[in-house]
Amino acid sequence: MRNVSVGMTSPDPLESLLASWHHDPAPVADFNAGVWARIQAGEQTRPLGPIVRFPWALPLAASVAVLMSIAGGTGWALALNEAQSADRMAAAYVRSIDPVQMSAQHEHPQEAS
């Protein structure tokens, strides 16, 4: 068991050792050439993407996207027109059976004179 007295601290030898330590690595002669060689090797062995293997795929995908957009827009416009047409027909039907609106549309013989 270690006896530690309060107020008395001994200097840590590790701190002085770390403060005096200094490392100067030796430069590698062909470091830059090795880095560029690895970069060029990586560019040459990079796998080709599906677009490069199938050059017709991009124009085909763009054409399909345009056609789907046209079809979706047309379908949405037709659905909106149908909803508005149904609302107009419902309003016309209500006007045709509502006695208050029917009396407002037609002139009464008593009022004409």
N, CA, C and O atoms as a GROMACS GRO file, in nm:
protein
  452
    1MET      N    1   0.083  -0.116   0.000
    1MET     CA    2   0.000   0.000   0.000
    1MET      C    3   0.088   0.123   0.000
    1MET      O    4   0.192   0.127   0.067
    2ARG      N    5   0.049   0.220  -0.073
    2ARG     CA    6   0.126   0.341  -0.091
    2ARG      C    7   0.083   0.446   0.010
    2ARG      O    8  -0.036   0.471   0.029
    3ASN      N    9   0.179   0.507   0.072
    3ASN     CA   10   0.151   0.610   0.171
    3ASN      C   11   0.160   0.746   0.103
    3ASN      O   12   0.267   0.788   0.060
    4VAL      N   13   0.046   0.812   0.096
    4VAL     CA   14   0.041   0.943   0.030
    4VAL      C   15   0.006   1.045   0.136
    4VAL      O   16  -0.095   1.033   0.204
    5SER      N   17   0.091   1.146   0.150
    5SER     CA   18   0.062   1.250   0.248
    5SER      C   19   0.002   1.370   0.177
    5SER      O   20   0.038   1.403   0.064
    6VAL      N   21  -0.090   1.431   0.246
    6VAL     CA   22  -0.161   1.545   0.188
    6VAL      C   23  -0.068   1.665   0.191
    6VAL      O   24  -0.002   1.691   0.292
    7GLY      N   25  -0.063   1.739   0.080
    7GLY     CA   26   0.019   1.859   0.075
    7GLY      C   27   0.155   1.834   0.016
    7GLY      O   28   0.218   1.928  -0.032
    8MET      N   29   0.204   1.713   0.017
    8MET     CA   30   0.335   1.682  -0.040
    8MET      C   31   0.314   1.606  -0.170
    8MET      O   32   0.254   1.499  -0.171
    9THR      N   33   0.361   1.661  -0.277
    9THR     CA   34   0.351   1.593  -0.406
    9THR      C   35   0.491   1.578  -0.462
    9THR      O   36   0.571   1.671  -0.458
   10SER      N   37   0.518   1.463  -0.513
   10SER     CA   38   0.647   1.440  -0.576
   10SER      C   39   0.633   1.464  -0.726
   10SER      O   40   0.527   1.436  -0.783
   11PRO      N   41   0.737   1.514  -0.789
   11PRO     CA   42   0.727   1.539  -0.934
   11PRO      C   43   0.714   1.407  -1.010
   11PRO      O   44   0.777   1.306  -0.977
   12ASP      N   45   0.631   1.412  -1.109
   12ASP     CA   46   0.606   1.292  -1.190
   12ASP      C   47   0.717   1.280  -1.293
   12ASP      O   48   0.735   1.372  -1.373
   13PRO      N   49   0.792   1.170  -1.295
   13PRO     CA   50   0.901   1.155  -1.392
   13PRO      C   51   0.850   1.144  -1.536
   13PRO      O   52   0.924   1.173  -1.630
   14LEU      N   53   0.725   1.101  -1.554
   14LEU     CA   54   0.671   1.088  -1.689
   14LEU      C   55   0.655   1.225  -1.755
   14LEU      O   56   0.676   1.239  -1.876
   15GLU      N   57   0.618   1.326  -1.678
   15GLU     CA   58   0.601   1.460  -1.734
   15GLU      C   59   0.732   1.514  -1.788
   15GLU      O   60   0.735   1.570  -1.898
   16SER      N   61   0.839   1.498  -1.715
   16SER     CA   62   0.969   1.548  -1.762
   16SER      C   63   1.019   1.467  -1.882
   16SER      O   64   1.082   1.521  -1.972
   17LEU      N   65   0.990   1.337  -1.882
   17LEU     CA   66   1.030   1.254  -1.995
   17LEU      C   67   0.954   1.294  -2.122
   17LEU      O   68   1.014   1.304  -2.229
   18LEU      N   69   0.824   1.318  -2.110
   18LEU     CA   70   0.746   1.359  -2.226
   18LEU      C   71   0.784   1.498  -2.273
   18LEU      O   72   0.782   1.525  -2.394
   19ALA      N   73   0.820   1.587  -2.182
   19ALA     CA   74   0.861   1.722  -2.221
   19ALA      C   75   0.994   1.719  -2.296
   19ALA      O   76   1.016   1.804  -2.384
   20SER      N   77   1.081   1.627  -2.265
   20SER     CA   78   1.211   1.622  -2.332
   20SER      C   79   1.209   1.539  -2.460
   20SER      O   80   1.305   1.543  -2.536
   21TRP      N   81   1.104   1.466  -2.485
   21TRP     CA   82   1.099   1.378  -2.602
   21TRP      C   83   1.071   1.458  -2.728
   21TRP      O   84   0.985   1.545  -2.728
   22HIS      N   85   1.142   1.430  -2.833
   22HIS     CA   86   1.125   1.498  -2.962
   22HIS      C   87   1.155   1.397  -3.072
   22HIS      O   88   1.254   1.326  -3.067
   23HIS      N   89   1.068   1.393  -3.170
   23HIS     CA   90   1.084   1.296  -3.279
   23HIS      C   91   1.087   1.370  -3.411
   23HIS      O   92   0.997   1.449  -3.441
   24ASP      N   93   1.189   1.345  -3.492
   24ASP     CA   94   1.200   1.402  -3.626
   24ASP      C   95   1.200   1.286  -3.726
   24ASP      O   96   1.302   1.221  -3.745
   25PRO      N   97   1.084   1.260  -3.790
   25PRO     CA   98   1.082   1.150  -3.886
   25PRO      C   99   1.163   1.184  -4.009
   25PRO      O  100   1.169   1.300  -4.052
   26ALA      N  101   1.225   1.084  -4.065
   26ALA     CA  102   1.304   1.103  -4.186
   26ALA      C  103   1.209   1.108  -4.306
   26ALA      O  104   1.118   1.025  -4.315
   27PRO      N  105   1.227   1.203  -4.396
   27PRO     CA  106   1.138   1.212  -4.512
   27PRO      C  107   1.157   1.094  -4.607
   27PRO      O  108   1.268   1.046  -4.627
   28VAL      N  109   1.047   1.049  -4.664
   28VAL     CA  110   1.050   0.941  -4.761
   28VAL      C  111   1.080   1.003  -4.897
   28VAL      O  112   1.016   1.100  -4.936
   29ALA      N  113   1.176   0.947  -4.967
   29ALA     CA  114   1.223   1.007  -5.092
   29ALA      C  115   1.116   1.010  -5.200
   29ALA      O  116   1.100   1.112  -5.267
   30ASP      N  117   1.043   0.902  -5.219
   30ASP     CA  118   0.947   0.896  -5.330
   30ASP      C  119   0.802   0.903  -5.280
   30ASP      O  120   0.714   0.838  -5.337
   31PHE      N  121   0.776   0.981  -5.177
   31PHE     CA  122   0.641   0.989  -5.120
   31PHE      C  123   0.541   1.048  -5.221
   31PHE      O  124   0.436   0.989  -5.243
   32ASN      N  125   0.573   1.161  -5.281
   32ASN     CA  126   0.482   1.224  -5.377
   32ASN      C  127   0.457   1.134  -5.498
   32ASN      O  128   0.344   1.122  -5.544
   33ALA      N  129   0.562   1.073  -5.549
   33ALA     CA  130   0.546   0.985  -5.665
   33ALA      C  131   0.459   0.865  -5.630
   33ALA      O  132   0.378   0.822  -5.712
   34GLY      N  133   0.474   0.812  -5.510
   34GLY     CA  134   0.391   0.699  -5.467
   34GLY      C  135   0.245   0.737  -5.454
   34GLY      O  136   0.157   0.660  -5.492
   35VAL      N  137   0.218   0.857  -5.400
   35VAL     CA  138   0.079   0.903  -5.387
   35VAL      C  139   0.015   0.918  -5.523
   35VAL      O  140  -0.097   0.871  -5.544
   36TRP      N  141   0.084   0.982  -5.617
   36TRP     CA  142   0.027   1.002  -5.752
   36TRP      C  143   0.010   0.868  -5.825
   36TRP      O  144  -0.085   0.852  -5.902
   37ALA      N  145   0.099   0.775  -5.801
   37ALA     CA  146   0.086   0.642  -5.864
   37ALA      C  147  -0.039   0.572  -5.811
   37ALA      O  148  -0.111   0.508  -5.888
   38ARG      N  149  -0.067   0.582  -5.680
   38ARG     CA  150  -0.188   0.520  -5.624
   38ARG      C  151  -0.314   0.589  -5.676
   38ARG      O  152  -0.414   0.523  -5.702
   39ILE      N  153  -0.309   0.720  -5.692
   39ILE     CA  154  -0.426   0.793  -5.746
   39ILE      C  155  -0.454   0.748  -5.889
   39ILE      O  156  -0.569   0.721  -5.924
   40GLN      N  157  -0.350   0.742  -5.972
   40GLN     CA  158  -0.369   0.700  -6.111
   40GLN      C  159  -0.414   0.555  -6.120
   40GLN      O  160  -0.495   0.521  -6.207
   41ALA      N  161  -0.365   0.470  -6.033
   41ALA     CA  162  -0.408   0.330  -6.034
   41ALA      C  163  -0.554   0.319  -5.994
   41ALA      O  164  -0.627   0.236  -6.048
   42GLY      N  165  -0.598   0.402  -5.902
   42GLY     CA  166  -0.738   0.401  -5.861
   42GLY      C  167  -0.830   0.450  -5.971
   42GLY      O  168  -0.941   0.399  -5.987
   43GLU      N  169  -0.784   0.550  -6.049
   43GLU     CA  170  -0.866   0.600  -6.160
   43GLU      C  171  -0.878   0.496  -6.272
   43GLU      O  172  -0.982   0.486  -6.337
   44GLN      N  173  -0.774   0.419  -6.292
   44GLN     CA  174  -0.776   0.320  -6.400
   44GLN      C  175  -0.859   0.198  -6.363
   44GLN      O  176  -0.917   0.135  -6.452
   45THR      N  177  -0.866   0.163  -6.237
   45THR     CA  178  -0.938   0.042  -6.198
   45THR      C  179  -1.080   0.072  -6.149
   45THR      O  180  -1.149  -0.019  -6.103
   46ARG      N  181  -1.124   0.198  -6.158
   46ARG     CA  182  -1.259   0.231  -6.113
   46ARG      C  183  -1.361   0.162  -6.204
   46ARG      O  184  -1.348   0.169  -6.326
   47PRO      N  185  -1.461   0.096  -6.147
   47PRO     CA  186  -1.560   0.026  -6.229
   47PRO      C  187  -1.646   0.127  -6.304
   47PRO      O  188  -1.676   0.236  -6.256
   48LEU      N  189  -1.685   0.087  -6.423
   48LEU     CA  190  -1.771   0.172  -6.505
   48LEU      C  191  -1.913   0.166  -6.452
   48LEU      O  192  -1.961   0.061  -6.409
   49GLY      N  193  -1.978   0.278  -6.455
   49GLY     CA  194  -2.117   0.285  -6.409
   49GLY      C  195  -2.212   0.230  -6.513
   49GLY      O  196  -2.172   0.207  -6.627
   50PRO      N  197  -2.337   0.209  -6.478
   50PRO     CA  198  -2.435   0.154  -6.572
   50PRO      C  199  -2.464   0.249  -6.688
   50PRO      O  200  -2.502   0.203  -6.796
   51ILE      N  201  -2.446   0.379  -6.669
   51ILE     CA  202  -2.471   0.474  -6.778
   51ILE      C  203  -2.367   0.457  -6.887
   51ILE      O  204  -2.398   0.466  -7.006
   52VAL      N  205  -2.241   0.432  -6.848
   52VAL     CA  206  -2.136   0.416  -6.947
   52VAL      C  207  -2.154   0.284  -7.022
   52VAL      O  208  -2.130   0.278  -7.143
   53ARG      N  209  -2.197   0.180  -6.953
   53ARG     CA  210  -2.217   0.052  -7.020
   53ARG      C  211  -2.339   0.053  -7.110
   53ARG      O  212  -2.342  -0.017  -7.211
   54PHE      N  213  -2.440   0.131  -7.073
   54PHE     CA  214  -2.563   0.139  -7.151
   54PHE      C  215  -2.589   0.285  -7.187
   54PHE      O  216  -2.664   0.353  -7.118
   55PRO      N  217  -2.527   0.334  -7.294
   55PRO     CA  218  -2.540   0.476  -7.326
   55PRO      C  219  -2.683   0.516  -7.363
   55PRO      O  220  -2.716   0.635  -7.356
   56TRP      N  221  -2.766   0.424  -7.402
   56TRP     CA  222  -2.904   0.456  -7.439
   56TRP      C  223  -2.994   0.469  -7.317
   56TRP      O  224  -3.109   0.512  -7.330
   57ALA      N  225  -2.945   0.432  -7.198
   57ALA     CA  226  -3.029   0.430  -7.079
   57ALA      C  227  -3.069   0.570  -7.033
   57ALA      O  228  -3.182   0.590  -6.989
   58LEU      N  229  -2.980   0.666  -7.043
   58LEU     CA  230  -3.011   0.801  -6.996
   58LEU      C  231  -3.120   0.867  -7.081
   58LEU      O  232  -3.216   0.918  -7.024
   59PRO      N  233  -3.110   0.868  -7.215
   59PRO     CA  234  -3.218   0.926  -7.293
   59PRO      C  235  -3.351   0.851  -7.276
   59PRO      O  236  -3.457   0.912  -7.277
   60LEU      N  237  -3.343   0.721  -7.260
   60LEU     CA  238  -3.464   0.642  -7.239
   60LEU      C  239  -3.529   0.679  -7.105
   60LEU      O  240  -3.650   0.697  -7.098
   61ALA      N  241  -3.449   0.690  -7.001
   61ALA     CA  242  -3.502   0.727  -6.869
   61ALA      C  243  -3.562   0.868  -6.872
   61ALA      O  244  -3.666   0.892  -6.812
   62ALA      N  245  -3.496   0.959  -6.941
   62ALA     CA  246  -3.550   1.096  -6.953
   62ALA      C  247  -3.682   1.096  -7.029
   62ALA      O  248  -3.775   1.167  -6.992
   63SER      N  249  -3.690   1.018  -7.136
   63SER     CA  250  -3.814   1.011  -7.214
   63SER      C  251  -3.928   0.951  -7.131
   63SER      O  252  -4.041   0.999  -7.136
   64VAL      N  253  -3.898   0.847  -7.057
   64VAL     CA  254  -4.000   0.785  -6.971
   64VAL      C  255  -4.046   0.884  -6.864
   64VAL      O  256  -4.166   0.892  -6.834
   65ALA      N  257  -3.953   0.959  -6.808
   65ALA     CA  258  -3.990   1.058  -6.705
   65ALA      C  259  -4.080   1.166  -6.764
   65ALA      O  260  -4.176   1.208  -6.700
   66VAL      N  261  -4.049   1.212  -6.884
   66VAL     CA  262  -4.132   1.315  -6.949
   66VAL      C  263  -4.270   1.259  -6.979
   66VAL      O  264  -4.370   1.325  -6.953
   67LEU      N  265  -4.278   1.138  -7.032
   67LEU     CA  266  -4.408   1.078  -7.064
   67LEU      C  267  -4.490   1.054  -6.938
   67LEU      O  268  -4.612   1.075  -6.938
   68MET      N  269  -4.426   1.010  -6.830
   68MET     CA  270  -4.499   0.989  -6.705
   68MET      C  271  -4.550   1.123  -6.648
   68MET      O  272  -4.659   1.129  -6.592
   69SER      N  273  -4.470   1.228  -6.663
   69SER     CA  274  -4.514   1.360  -6.617
   69SER      C  275  -4.634   1.409  -6.697
   69SER      O  276  -4.729   1.463  -6.640
   70ILE      N  277  -4.630   1.389  -6.827
   70ILE     CA  278  -4.743   1.430  -6.912
   70ILE      C  279  -4.868   1.350  -6.876
   70ILE      O  280  -4.976   1.406  -6.862
   71ALA      N  281  -4.852   1.219  -6.861
   71ALA     CA  282  -4.967   1.134  -6.827
   71ALA      C  283  -5.023   1.171  -6.690
   71ALA      O  284  -5.145   1.178  -6.673
   72GLY      N  285  -4.936   1.195  -6.592
   72GLY     CA  286  -4.982   1.233  -6.459
   72GLY      C  287  -5.053   1.367  -6.460
   72GLY      O  288  -5.157   1.384  -6.396
   73GLY      N  289  -4.997   1.464  -6.532
   73GLY     CA  290  -5.060   1.596  -6.541
   73GLY      C  291  -5.194   1.591  -6.610
   73GLY      O  292  -5.288   1.658  -6.568
   74THR      N  293  -5.202   1.512  -6.716
   74THR     CA  294  -5.330   1.499  -6.788
   74THR      C  295  -5.434   1.431  -6.700
   74THR      O  296  -5.549   1.474  -6.695
   75GLY      N  297  -5.394   1.326  -6.632
   75GLY     CA  298  -5.488   1.257  -6.543
   75GLY      C  299  -5.535   1.348  -6.431
   75GLY      O  300  -5.653   1.346  -6.396
   76TRP      N  301  -5.445   1.427  -6.374
   76TRP     CA  302  -5.484   1.520  -6.268
   76TRP      C  303  -5.579   1.626  -6.321
   76TRP      O  304  -5.677   1.661  -6.255
   77ALA      N  305  -5.552   1.678  -6.442
   77ALA     CA  306  -5.640   1.780  -6.500
   77ALA      C  307  -5.778   1.723  -6.529
   77ALA      O  308  -5.878   1.790  -6.506
   78LEU      N  309  -5.784   1.601  -6.579
   78LEU     CA  310  -5.914   1.538  -6.606
   78LEU      C  311  -5.992   1.514  -6.477
   78LEU      O  312  -6.113   1.535  -6.472
   79ALA      N  313  -5.924   1.470  -6.373
   79ALA     CA  314  -5.991   1.448  -6.245
   79ALA      C  315  -6.042   1.580  -6.187
   79ALA      O  316  -6.153   1.584  -6.134
   80LEU      N  317  -5.964   1.685  -6.197
   80LEU     CA  318  -6.007   1.817  -6.148
   80LEU      C  319  -6.126   1.867  -6.228
   80LEU      O  320  -6.220   1.920  -6.170
   81ASN      N  321  -6.123   1.851  -6.360
   81ASN     CA  322  -6.234   1.894  -6.445
   81ASN      C  323  -6.361   1.816  -6.411
   81ASN      O  324  -6.470   1.873  -6.406
   82GLU      N  325  -6.347   1.688  -6.387
   82GLU     CA  326  -6.462   1.604  -6.350
   82GLU      C  327  -6.523   1.650  -6.218
   82GLU      O  328  -6.645   1.656  -6.204
   83ALA      N  329  -6.438   1.682  -6.121
   83ALA     CA  330  -6.486   1.728  -5.991
   83ALA      C  331  -6.558   1.862  -6.004
   83ALA      O  332  -6.663   1.883  -5.944
   84GLN      N  333  -6.501   1.952  -6.083
   84GLN     CA  334  -6.564   2.082  -6.102
   84GLN      C  335  -6.695   2.068  -6.179
   84GLN      O  336  -6.792   2.138  -6.150
   85SER      N  337  -6.698   1.979  -6.276
   85SER     CA  338  -6.820   1.956  -6.354
   85SER      C  339  -6.929   1.898  -6.263
   85SER      O  340  -7.045   1.936  -6.273
   86ALA      N  341  -6.890   1.806  -6.177
   86ALA     CA  342  -6.989   1.748  -6.085
   86ALA      C  343  -7.042   1.855  -5.989
   86ALA      O  344  -7.161   1.855  -5.957
   87ASP      N  345  -6.956   1.945  -5.944
   87ASP     CA  346  -7.001   2.054  -5.856
   87ASP      C  347  -7.096   2.147  -5.930
   87ASP      O  348  -7.196   2.191  -5.873
   88ARG      N  349  -7.066   2.179  -6.056
   88ARG     CA  350  -7.155   2.266  -6.134
   88ARG      C  351  -7.290   2.200  -6.158
   88ARG      O  352  -7.394   2.265  -6.149
   89MET      N  353  -7.288   2.071  -6.189
   89MET     CA  354  -7.415   2.000  -6.213
   89MET      C  355  -7.496   1.992  -6.084
   89MET      O  356  -7.618   2.005  -6.088
   90ALA      N  357  -7.431   1.970  -5.971
   90ALA     CA  358  -7.502   1.963  -5.844
   90ALA      C  359  -7.564   2.098  -5.810
   90ALA      O  360  -7.677   2.104  -5.762
   91ALA      N  361  -7.491   2.206  -5.834
   91ALA     CA  362  -7.545   2.340  -5.807
   91ALA      C  363  -7.664   2.371  -5.898
   91ALA      O  364  -7.762   2.429  -5.853
   92ALA      N  365  -7.655   2.331  -6.026
   92ALA     CA  366  -7.766   2.353  -6.119
   92ALA      C  367  -7.888   2.272  -6.078
   92ALA      O  368  -8.001   2.320  -6.089
   93TYR      N  369  -7.867   2.151  -6.031
   93TYR     CA  370  -7.980   2.069  -5.987
   93TYR      C  371  -8.048   2.130  -5.864
   93TYR      O  372  -8.171   2.133  -5.855
   94VAL      N  373  -7.966   2.177  -5.770
   94VAL     CA  374  -8.023   2.240  -5.650
   94VAL      C  375  -8.102   2.363  -5.689
   94VAL      O  376  -8.210   2.387  -5.634
   95ARG      N  377  -8.051   2.442  -5.784
   95ARG     CA  378  -8.126   2.559  -5.828
   95ARG      C  379  -8.258   2.520  -5.894
   95ARG      O  380  -8.358   2.591  -5.883
   96SER      N  381  -8.258   2.406  -5.964
   96SER     CA  382  -8.380   2.366  -6.036
   96SER      C  383  -8.489   2.314  -5.943
   96SER      O  384  -8.606   2.317  -5.979
   97ILE      N  385  -8.454   2.266  -5.823
   97ILE     CA  386  -8.556   2.213  -5.734
   97ILE      C  387  -8.583   2.302  -5.613
   97ILE      O  388  -8.676   2.277  -5.537
   98ASP      N  389  -8.502   2.406  -5.595
   98ASP     CA  390  -8.520   2.495  -5.480
   98ASP      C  391  -8.628   2.597  -5.514
   98ASP      O  392  -8.611   2.675  -5.608
   99PRO      N  393  -8.738   2.600  -5.440
   99PRO     CA  394  -8.847   2.690  -5.474
   99PRO      C  395  -8.807   2.838  -5.462
   99PRO      O  396  -8.857   2.920  -5.538
  100VAL      N  397  -8.721   2.871  -5.371
  100VAL     CA  398  -8.680   3.011  -5.356
  100VAL      C  399  -8.602   3.056  -5.479
  100VAL      O  400  -8.625   3.165  -5.531
  101GLN      N  401  -8.510   2.971  -5.524
  101GLN     CA  402  -8.431   3.007  -5.640
  101GLN      C  403  -8.515   3.002  -5.767
  101GLN      O  404  -8.493   3.080  -5.860
  102MET      N  405  -8.610   2.909  -5.773
  102MET     CA  406  -8.699   2.902  -5.890
  102MET      C  407  -8.782   3.029  -5.900
  102MET      O  408  -8.802   3.080  -6.010
  103SER      N  409  -8.832   3.081  -5.789
  103SER     CA  410  -8.914   3.202  -5.793
  103SER      C  411  -8.830   3.324  -5.828
  103SER      O  412  -8.881   3.418  -5.888
  104ALA      N  413  -8.703   3.324  -5.793
  104ALA     CA  414  -8.618   3.437  -5.827
  104ALA      C  415  -8.583   3.436  -5.975
  104ALA      O  416  -8.558   3.542  -6.032
  105GLN      N  417  -8.582   3.320  -6.040
  105GLN     CA  418  -8.545   3.312  -6.180
  105GLN      C  419  -8.662   3.349  -6.271
  105GLN      O  420  -8.641   3.409  -6.377
  106HIS      N  421  -8.784   3.316  -6.232
  106HIS     CA  422  -8.900   3.340  -6.318
  106HIS      C  423  -8.978   3.460  -6.268
  106HIS      O  424  -8.993   3.483  -6.148
  107GLU      N  425  -9.026   3.536  -6.365
  107GLU     CA  426  -9.108   3.650  -6.332
  107GLU      C  427  -9.249   3.603  -6.304
  107GLU      O  428  -9.302   3.521  -6.379
  108HIS      N  429  -9.312   3.653  -6.200
  108HIS     CA  430  -9.448   3.616  -6.167
  108HIS      C  431  -9.544   3.710  -6.240
  108HIS      O  432  -9.515   3.828  -6.260
  109PRO      N  433  -9.658   3.654  -6.281
  109PRO     CA  434  -9.755   3.739  -6.353
  109PRO      C  435  -9.804   3.856  -6.267
  109PRO      O  436  -9.835   3.962  -6.322
  110GLN      N  437  -9.812   3.840  -6.140
  110GLN     CA  438  -9.861   3.948  -6.055
  110GLN      C  439  -9.760   4.065  -6.051
  110GLN      O  440  -9.800   4.181  -6.040
  111GLU      N  441  -9.633   4.034  -6.060
  111GLU     CA  442  -9.531   4.138  -6.053
  111GLU      C  443  -9.511   4.206  -6.185
  111GLU      O  444  -9.461   4.319  -6.188
  112ALA      N  445  -9.549   4.144  -6.295
  112ALA     CA  446  -9.524   4.199  -6.428
  112ALA      C  447  -9.614   4.320  -6.453
  112ALA      O  448  -9.572   4.410  -6.527
  113SER      N  449  -9.732   4.328  -6.396
  113SER     CA  450  -9.823   4.436  -6.426
  113SER      C  451  -9.802   4.560  -6.346
  113SER      O  452  -9.874   4.658  -6.364
   0.00000   0.00000   0.00000
